[in-house]
């Protein structure tokens, strides 16, 4: 478990170190006056080196983990000029937020289609003890576990509703829900390393190159069918309204054959991709 250590001010330690160094050099210059001065000078120089070695400069959003002969002592998260026991071994851990931009991964979605997916992740060290001692290399751990989480997300959801019409969430249309699922899984995976995820978003999503063309044609065909359905649905309503108005206002009396011909002509005009060409009939309908 992480322990926070509050070290003493480094300015006092720096002052003592400089004074000891100065008096030590002065004492060594008194060599002709006796061995006592030599001993005092050596002691002061050793003390100054001892004080200098314990001085730390910690920048904002950085920390130092302290270890005493293999035993975890604590973590320093204060900033500035500080002093700790010189016998402690220390190493730095950044507490700043960091970005991880994953490279596109080729995986199969829930329906087995090969897709390319990538994510951008913002992470931060929260527990320095876990980051330092629970995993071998916490930065490499973040990278590998992030790729594993993105792969698991891709295999858990279909790419879009074309593959699974009854899917609640798809990678393409899931939006914030997909990002929340990714963030939740990343927090679970990275908790043993003392890492928290501040944000995770899908940055790249596409069908794999080998099926991209076929899937594009399928999407276009689906869009065309949907558009045609709307056109036919509207045309039928307009024809029905036209027949009702003609009958209601008694403009013309049409038998079943004439109604069929009129419906056919109206459907061609309304559903055709090009404008209708007028045809003048100089005879009767039955000629």
C-alpha positions in Angstrom: 0.0 0.0 0.0 1.2 3.5 -0.9 2.6 5.6 2.0 3.2 9.3 1.7 6.4 10.6 3.2 6.8 14.3 4.2 10.6 15.1 3.9 12.3 18.1 5.6 13.1 21.2 3.7 16.1 20.9 1.4 17.1 24.6 1.9 18.2 23.9 5.5 20.1 20.8 4.4 21.8 22.7 1.6 22.9 25.4 4.0 24.3 22.8 6.4 26.1 21.0 3.6 27.7 24.2 2.3 28.8 25.3 5.8 30.2 21.8 6.5 32.1 21.9 3.2 33.5 25.3 3.9 34.6 24.5 7.5 36.0 21.2 6.3 38.2 22.8 3.7 39.2 25.4 6.3 40.1 22.7 8.8 42.3 20.9 6.3 44.3 24.0 5.7 45.3 23.9 9.4 47.3 20.7 8.8 50.6 22.1 10.4 48.7 22.9 13.6 47.9 19.2 14.5 46.1 16.0 13.6 42.9 17.1 15.3 42.2 19.7 12.6 42.7 17.0 9.9 40.2 14.7 11.6 37.7 17.5 12.0 38.1 18.5 8.4 37.6 14.9 7.2 34.5 14.5 9.3 33.0 17.8 8.1 33.7 16.9 4.4 32.0 13.4 4.9 29.1 15.1 6.6 28.7 17.6 3.7 28.8 14.8 1.2 26.2 13.0 3.3 23.9 16.1 3.3 24.4 16.8 -0.4 23.4 13.2 -1.4 20.1 13.5 0.4 18.9 16.6 -1.4 16.1 16.1 -3.9 14.6 18.4 -6.5 11.0 17.2 -7.3 9.1 19.1 -10.1 5.3 19.6 -10.1 3.3 16.4 -10.8 6.3 14.2 -10.2 7.1 11.8 -7.3 10.0 9.8 -5.8 9.7 6.3 -4.5 12.0 5.7 -1.5 13.5 2.2 -0.8 15.8 1.4 2.1 17.9 -1.7 1.4 15.0 -3.4 -0.5 12.3 -2.2 1.9 9.6 0.2 0.7 9.8 3.3 2.9 7.2 5.6 1.2 6.6 8.0 -1.7 7.3 11.7 -1.8 4.7 13.7 -3.7 5.7 17.2 -2.5 7.4 19.5 -4.9 10.5 21.7 -4.5 13.9 21.3 -2.8 13.7 18.5 -0.2 16.0 16.3 1.8 15.7 12.6 2.6 17.9 10.0 4.2 20.9 9.6 1.8 20.9 5.9 2.3 17.5 5.7 0.6 17.5 4.6 -3.1 15.0 6.7 -5.1 13.5 6.5 -8.5 11.1 8.9 -10.3 7.5 8.3 -11.3 5.6 10.9 -13.2 2.1 11.8 -11.9 1.1 13.7 -15.1 -1.7 12.7 -17.4 -0.3 10.8 -20.4 -1.7 10.0 -23.8 -1.5 6.6 -25.4 -2.4 6.6 -29.1 -2.8 3.0 -30.1 -2.0 1.8 -33.6 -4.9 0.3 -35.6 -5.5 -3.4 -34.7 -7.0 -5.9 -37.1 -9.6 -8.0 -35.2 -12.8 -9.8 -35.8 -16.0 -8.2 -34.5 -18.8 -10.1 -32.8 -20.1 -11.4 -36.2 -16.7 -12.5 -37.3 -16.0 -9.7 -39.8 -12.4 -8.4 -39.9 -12.2 -4.8 -38.9 -9.6 -2.2 -37.9 -9.9 -0.4 -34.6 -7.8 1.9 -32.5 -8.2 4.0 -29.4 -6.8 7.1 -27.7 -6.4 6.7 -23.9 -5.6 9.3 -21.3 -4.1 7.6 -18.2 -2.4 8.7 -15.0 -0.5 7.0 -12.1 -2.6 7.2 -9.0 -0.8 4.7 -6.7 3.0 4.9 -6.9 3.6 1.7 -4.9 1.6 -0.4 -7.3 3.2 1.2 -10.3 6.7 0.6 -8.9 6.4 -2.9 -7.4 3.2 -4.7 -8.6 4.3 -4.8 -12.2 7.6 -5.0 -14.0 7.2 -1.9 -16.3 4.0 0.0 -15.7 4.2 1.9 -19.0 4.6 -1.3 -21.0 1.8 -2.8 -18.9 -0.5 0.1 -19.9 0.3 -0.4 -23.6 -0.3 -4.2 -23.6 -3.4 -4.1 -21.5 -4.9 -1.3 -23.5 -4.5 -3.3 -26.7 -6.1 -6.3 -25.0 -9.1 -4.2 -23.8 -9.6 -2.8 -27.3 -9.5 -6.3 -28.8 -12.0 -7.6 -26.3 -14.4 -4.6 -27.0 -14.2 -5.3 -30.7 -15.1 -9.0 -30.3 -18.0 -8.1 -27.9 -20.0 -5.9 -30.3 -20.9 -6.0 -34.0 -19.6 -3.4 -36.3 -23.1 -2.0 -37.2 -26.7 -3.0 -37.4 -26.3 -4.5 -40.9 -24.7 -7.5 -39.3 -27.0 -7.8 -36.2 -30.3 -5.9 -36.5 -31.2 -6.7 -32.9 -27.9 -5.5 -31.3 -28.3 -3.0 -28.5 -24.9 -1.5 -29.0 -22.7 -1.5 -32.1 -19.2 -0.2 -32.5 -20.2 2.3 -35.2 -23.3 3.7 -33.6 -22.6 3.1 -29.9 -21.0 6.5 -29.4 -20.4 7.4 -25.7 -21.7 4.0 -24.5 -18.9 2.2 -26.4 -16.3 4.6 -24.9 -17.7 4.1 -21.4 -17.4 0.3 -21.8 -13.8 0.7 -22.9 -13.0 3.0 -20.1 -14.6 0.7 -17.5 -12.7 -2.3 -18.7 -9.4 -0.4 -18.9 -9.8 0.7 -15.2 -10.4 -2.9 -14.2 -7.3 -4.1 -16.1 -5.0 -1.4 -14.9 -6.0 -1.2 -11.3 -3.3 -3.7 -10.2 -0.7 -1.3 -11.5 -2.1 1.8 -9.7 -3.2 3.4 -13.0 -6.5 5.2 -13.6 -8.1 6.0 -16.9 -9.3 9.6 -17.3 -10.6 9.2 -20.8 -10.8 6.5 -23.5 -12.2 7.0 -27.0 -12.3 5.0 -30.3 -10.1 7.0 -32.7 -10.2 4.7 -35.7 -12.9 2.3 -36.9 -13.3 0.7 -40.3 -13.7 -2.6 -42.1 -10.5 -4.4 -43.0 -9.2 -3.7 -46.5 -10.1 -7.1 -47.9 -13.8 -6.7 -47.2 -14.2 -2.9 -47.3 -15.3 -2.7 -50.9 -17.9 -5.4 -50.5 -19.3 -3.9 -47.3 -19.5 -0.5 -49.0 -21.5 -2.0 -51.8 -23.8 -3.6 -49.3 -24.3 -0.4 -47.4 -25.1 1.4 -50.7 -27.6 -1.3 -51.7 -29.3 -1.1 -48.3 -29.6 2.7 -48.6 -31.0 2.4 -52.2 -33.6 -0.2 -51.1 -34.6 2.0 -48.2 -35.0 5.0 -50.5 -37.0 3.0 -53.0 -39.3 1.8 -50.3 -40.0 5.3 -49.2 -40.6 6.4 -52.8 -43.1 3.5 -53.5 -44.8 4.1 -50.2 -45.3 7.8 -51.1 -46.4 7.0 -54.7 -49.1 4.6 -53.6 -50.5 7.2 -51.2 -50.5 9.8 -53.9 -52.3 7.5 -56.4 -54.9 6.5 -53.8 -55.5 10.2 -53.0 -55.8 11.0 -56.8 -58.4 8.3 -57.3 -60.4 9.4 -54.3 -60.5 13.0 -55.4 -61.5 12.1 -58.9 -64.3 10.0 -57.7 -65.4 12.4 -55.0 -65.6 15.4 -57.3 -67.1 13.4 -60.1 -64.6 14.8 -62.6 -64.5 11.6 -64.7 -65.9 8.2 -64.4 -63.4 5.4 -64.7 -64.0 1.7 -65.0 -61.6 -0.9 -63.6 -59.5 -1.1 -66.7 -59.1 2.7 -66.9 -58.3 2.8 -63.2 -55.6 0.2 -63.8 -54.1 2.1 -66.7 -54.1 5.3 -64.7 -52.5 3.7 -61.7 -49.8 2.2 -63.9 -49.1 5.6 -65.5 -49.0 7.4 -62.2 -46.7 4.8 -60.6 -44.3 5.1 -63.6 -44.3 8.9 -63.3 -43.9 9.0 -59.6 -41.3 6.2 -59.2 -39.3 6.8 -62.3 -35.7 8.2 -62.0 -36.2 10.5 -64.9 -38.9 13.0 -65.8 -41.9 11.6 -67.6 -42.3 12.2 -71.4 -45.8 13.3 -72.3 -47.6 11.3 -74.9 -50.7 12.6 -76.7 -53.4 10.0 -77.5 -55.5 11.1 -80.4 -57.7 8.0 -80.3 -59.5 6.3 -77.5 -58.1 4.2 -74.7 -59.2 1.0 -76.4 -57.6 1.6 -79.8 
